[in-house]
């Protein structure tokens, strides 16, 4: 569903995977504040958890985006589905929350729309070996497609910088 041409409110699209816990709370808090300031807010997230229902209760739009927690063979289809959501919503700003949404969102948008990436913990910290090396390399390269990177703490920012992630606003 495209937004009506007469609705000129700025459009924010939040991308979230996971749908519970801290990420869901942050997305709901931001949505509440953005709606109160007159923005049009849409959240793309998987079904289940508390996020989709909470966002609907606030009066924002929800687009179901089926995505697993970890990257893997489903990533290509997840990026394609997310690209369709972006095309339908036509956001002025994309805000990707967590490693998975950050990966898929930055691949789907590739810098064409101002994008905020909020890791909520770096992906390379949760894994080891070659997976950590690959995740670190991705974060270094993927940073170029984020207009801003927002860390939830100074410790998270320091961890990213130590890993070589040089992102705007990190």
Buried (B, 14 or more C-beta within 10 A) or exposed (E): EEBEEEEEBEBBBBBBBBBEEEBBEBBBEBBBEBBEEEBBBBBBBBEEBEBBEBBEEBEBBBBBBEBEEBBEEBBEEBBEBBBBBBEBBEBBBBBBBBBBBBBBBBBBBEEEBBBBBBBBBBBBBEBEEEBBEBBBEBBBEBBEBBBBBBBBEEEBBEBBEEBEBEBEEB
